[in-house]
Amino acid sequence: MKKYKKNLLIIVDGTNYLYRSYFAFKNFKNKKEEPIGVIYGTLIMLKKIFNKYNPKKIIIVFDHKKKTFRNKIYKKYKSNRQNIPLDLKKQIKNVKKIIKYIGIPILKIPGFEADDIIGTLSKRYFKYIKKILILTNDKDMTQLINKNVKILDNNSKIIGKKEVIKKYGVKPKLIKYFLAIVGDRSDNIPGIPGIGIKTTQKILKKFKSLKDIYKNLKKLKFLNIRNSIKLKNIFKKNKKIAFLSYSLTKIKTNIKNKKLNKKFKLKKPKCKKIFKYFKKNNLKKLKQSFKNSNWFKKLLKKNI
């Protein structure tokens, strides 16, 4: 078993992983023909995390079903997304139940997305925890990356500052402005019409924020960009859209809520309930895989 890194906090974007598991194991069912792919995928993911990192500080964050402040300021926010699939919806309760059985704390806060909760946690802990890993595949989260905060994507690749610059052409701290300008189809964020990725990259190499751009609109025509003379009018005409988009893309890092004051440490797992679930759903291989895992063996000795 790999030695536990004392200064490591793992934050899992639970909503992201629910969908990932759903599409990866869409046709996975038990003997009763009940869908269990989301639960199976989540358990596989957690097993990999524990085998590789053996964390003692870990939390899984979910979106709350209530609408957020973003829906209030822009009614079309995420309106292009389909409703949650029924097969996925049916499994969410059991997924959370299994996570609690394993001893992992779960967090969700009304009015905020998982992104904002994760952003607040990462800002709160990065000063005195040497390494924070956010497990997600959401590009919005790259704005949270700094020397202590990294992302572990769905391919188990660690994303840091260099990777963000290589992929998006801007530093992590500029991602919120980048997305505000180019827009984001997945979240139905409009962005500024007529300004593409390459143009935005060049603009953000010169200016440090959206406010900085609008303070220096006259300077846009001097940039080495095709039709740069038109940029001033494009930005001027779409100022309201630009700052609205920014409000949607910027992840909050200052949520105030009592739930955020808890210590997010692993609790003792309820192994009997976990194995009972494995047996009920005929997950023999998964049960054996858990039993053979070094991190789980120690827990078994203590709790069964």
C-alpha positions in Angstrom: 0.0 0.0 0.0 1.3 3.4 -0.9 2.1 5.6 2.0 -0.6 8.1 2.9 0.3 11.7 2.1 -0.7 13.6 5.2 -1.1 16.9 3.4 -3.5 15.5 0.7 -7.2 16.4 0.3 -9.2 14.7 -2.4 -12.4 16.5 -3.5 -14.6 14.5 -5.9 -17.1 16.2 -8.3 -19.8 13.7 -7.5 -22.3 14.9 -10.1 -19.6 14.6 -12.8 -18.9 11.0 -11.8 -22.5 10.1 -11.7 -22.9 10.9 -15.3 -19.6 9.3 -16.2 -20.6 6.1 -14.6 -24.0 6.2 -16.1 -22.7 6.3 -19.7 -19.8 3.9 -19.1 -22.1 1.2 -17.6 -25.4 2.2 -19.1 -26.6 -1.4 -19.7 -25.3 -2.8 -16.4 -28.1 -4.5 -14.4 -28.6 -6.9 -11.6 -30.6 -10.2 -11.7 -33.9 -8.3 -11.2 -33.1 -6.2 -14.3 -32.6 -3.1 -12.1 -30.0 -0.6 -13.4 -26.9 -0.5 -11.2 -24.3 0.8 -13.6 -23.9 4.2 -11.8 -23.4 2.5 -8.5 -20.9 0.0 -10.0 -19.0 2.7 -11.8 -18.8 4.9 -8.6 -17.5 1.9 -6.6 -14.8 1.1 -9.2 -13.7 4.8 -9.2 -13.5 4.9 -5.4 -11.5 1.7 -5.3 -9.0 3.2 -7.7 -8.7 6.3 -5.6 -8.0 4.5 -2.4 -5.6 2.0 -4.0 -3.5 4.8 -5.5 -3.7 7.6 -2.9 -5.0 6.0 0.3 -6.6 9.3 1.4 -7.7 10.1 4.9 -9.2 13.4 3.9 -11.8 13.0 1.1 -15.2 14.5 0.3 -17.7 14.0 -2.5 -19.6 17.0 -3.5 -23.0 17.0 -5.4 -25.2 19.6 -7.0 -28.3 20.4 -5.1 -31.6 19.8 -6.8 -32.7 23.4 -6.1 -31.9 26.1 -8.7 -28.9 28.2 -8.1 -28.1 31.9 -8.3 -27.0 31.4 -11.9 -30.5 30.4 -12.9 -31.8 33.6 -11.3 -29.6 35.9 -13.2 -29.9 34.0 -16.5 -33.0 31.8 -17.1 -31.4 30.1 -20.1 -28.5 28.8 -18.0 -28.1 25.1 -18.8 -31.5 25.2 -20.5 -30.1 23.2 -23.4 -29.5 20.2 -21.2 -31.8 17.3 -21.2 -33.5 16.2 -18.0 -31.6 13.7 -15.9 -32.1 10.1 -17.3 -34.6 8.1 -15.3 -32.3 5.1 -15.0 -29.7 7.5 -13.5 -32.1 9.2 -11.2 -33.2 5.8 -9.7 -29.7 5.0 -8.6 -28.6 8.3 -7.0 -30.1 7.4 -3.6 -28.3 4.1 -3.4 -25.1 5.6 -4.7 -25.0 8.1 -1.8 -26.0 5.3 0.6 -23.0 3.2 -0.5 -20.7 6.2 -0.3 -21.8 6.8 3.3 -21.3 3.1 4.1 -17.7 3.4 2.9 -17.3 6.3 5.3 -16.8 9.1 2.8 -18.5 12.5 3.8 -21.0 13.9 1.2 -21.7 17.6 0.8 -24.3 19.6 -1.1 -25.6 23.1 -0.3 -28.9 24.6 -1.6 -28.5 27.5 -4.1 -25.0 26.5 -5.1 -23.5 24.1 -7.7 -20.9 21.5 -6.8 -18.3 23.8 -8.6 -18.8 26.6 -6.1 -18.6 24.3 -3.1 -15.4 22.8 -4.5 -14.1 26.3 -5.2 -14.7 27.4 -1.6 -13.2 24.2 -0.2 -10.0 24.5 -2.4 -9.5 28.1 -1.4 -10.1 27.4 2.3 -7.6 24.5 2.4 -4.9 25.3 -0.1 -2.9 27.5 2.3 -2.1 24.7 4.7 -2.7 21.5 2.7 0.2 20.9 0.3 -1.8 19.0 -2.2 -5.5 19.2 -3.2 -6.7 16.9 -6.0 -10.1 17.7 -7.6 -11.5 14.7 -9.4 -13.5 16.0 -12.3 -13.6 16.4 -16.1 -15.3 19.9 -16.0 -13.2 22.5 -17.8 -14.7 25.3 -15.5 -12.8 23.8 -12.6 -9.4 24.5 -14.3 -9.7 28.1 -13.0 -9.1 26.8 -9.5 -5.7 25.3 -10.3 -2.7 26.8 -8.5 0.6 25.5 -7.0 -1.3 23.4 -4.5 -4.5 22.6 -6.4 -4.5 20.2 -9.3 -7.2 18.3 -11.2 -7.3 14.6 -11.7 -9.3 14.0 -14.9 -11.4 11.0 -16.0 -8.3 9.5 -17.6 -6.3 9.7 -14.3 -4.2 12.5 -15.8 -3.1 15.2 -13.4 -3.9 18.7 -14.8 -1.8 21.6 -13.7 -0.9 25.1 -14.9 1.2 23.8 -17.9 -1.6 21.5 -19.1 -4.2 24.3 -18.9 -2.0 26.6 -20.9 -1.3 23.9 -23.5 -5.0 23.1 -24.0 -6.7 26.5 -23.7 -3.8 28.9 -24.4 -4.4 30.9 -21.2 -3.3 30.6 -17.5 -5.8 28.9 -15.1 -6.7 32.3 -13.4 -7.8 33.6 -16.8 -10.1 30.7 -17.6 -13.2 32.4 -16.2 -12.6 35.4 -18.6 -11.7 33.0 -21.5 -15.1 31.2 -21.1 -16.9 34.5 -20.6 -15.7 35.7 -24.0 -15.9 32.6 -26.1 -19.0 31.2 -24.3 -19.7 27.6 -23.3 -22.2 25.6 -25.2 -22.4 22.8 -22.5 -23.7 25.3 -20.0 -25.5 27.5 -22.6 -23.3 30.5 -21.7 -23.6 33.1 -24.6 -20.2 34.7 -24.6 -19.4 37.6 -27.0 -20.6 36.9 -30.6 -17.9 37.1 -33.3 -14.9 36.5 -31.0 -13.3 33.1 -31.3 -10.8 31.1 -29.3 -7.6 32.3 -31.0 -8.6 36.0 -30.8 -9.5 35.5 -27.1 -6.2 33.9 -26.3 -4.3 36.8 -27.9 -6.5 39.4 -26.0 -5.9 37.7 -22.6 -2.1 37.7 -23.2 -2.3 41.5 -23.2 -5.1 42.1 -20.6 -5.4 40.5 -17.2 -9.2 40.6 -16.8 -12.5 41.6 -18.4 -12.5 44.9 -16.5 -9.0 45.5 -17.8 -10.2 45.0 -21.4 -13.0 47.4 -21.0 -10.8 50.0 -19.5 -8.5 49.8 -22.5 -10.9 49.3 -25.5 -8.9 51.7 -27.6 -5.8 49.6 -27.4 -7.5 46.5 -28.9 -7.0 47.9 -32.5 -3.2 47.7 -31.9 -3.2 43.9 -31.3 -1.8 41.7 -33.9 -5.2 40.2 -34.7 -7.1 40.1 -38.0 -9.8 42.8 -38.1 -8.6 44.1 -34.7 -10.1 47.5 -35.6 -13.5 46.0 -35.1 -12.9 44.6 -31.7 -13.6 47.8 -29.8 -17.1 48.0 -31.2 -17.8 44.3 -30.7 -16.8 44.5 -27.0 -18.6 47.8 -26.5 -21.8 46.5 -28.1 -21.8 43.3 -26.0 -20.7 44.6 -22.6 -23.8 43.4 -20.8 -23.5 39.9 -22.3 -19.8 39.8 -21.5 -20.2 40.5 -17.8 -23.3 38.3 -17.6 -21.3 35.4 -19.0 -18.5 36.2 -16.6 -20.9 36.0 -13.7 -21.9 32.5 -14.9 -18.4 31.2 -15.6 -16.7 32.5 -12.4 -16.7 29.8 -9.7 -17.5 31.2 -6.2 -14.8 30.6 -3.6 -16.4 32.4 -0.7 -19.6 30.5 0.2 -20.5 30.9 3.9 -22.3 27.9 5.3 -22.1 25.8 8.5 -21.7 22.6 6.5 -18.3 23.9 5.2 -16.9 24.0 8.8 -16.8 20.2 9.2 -13.7 18.1 9.1 -13.9 16.0 6.0 -12.2 12.9 7.3 -12.9 9.3 6.5 -15.2 7.5 8.9 -15.2 3.9 9.8 -16.9 1.9 7.0 -19.9 -0.2 7.5 -18.4 -3.2 5.8 -21.3 -5.6 6.5 -23.7 -3.3 4.8 -21.4 -2.9 1.8 -21.0 -6.6 1.3 -24.7 -7.2 1.8 -25.3 -4.8 -1.1 -22.7 -6.7 -3.2 -24.4 -10.0 -2.5 -27.9 -8.6 -3.2 -26.8 -7.4 -6.6 -24.6 -10.4 -7.4 -21.4 -8.3 -7.5 -19.1 -11.2 -6.6 -16.0 -9.9 -8.5 -16.3 -6.4 -7.1 -16.7 -7.9 -3.6 -13.5 -9.9 -4.0 -11.8 -7.0 -5.5 -12.6 -4.9 -2.5 -11.5 -7.7 -0.1 -8.1 -8.0 -2.0 -7.4 -4.3 -1.8 -4.8 -3.4 0.7 -6.6 -0.3 1.9 -9.7 -2.3 2.5 -8.0 -5.3 4.3 -7.0 -3.0 7.1 -10.5 -1.8 7.5 -11.8 -5.3 7.5 -9.6 -6.3 10.3 -10.9 -3.4 12.4 -14.5 -3.6 11.6 -15.6 -7.1 10.8 
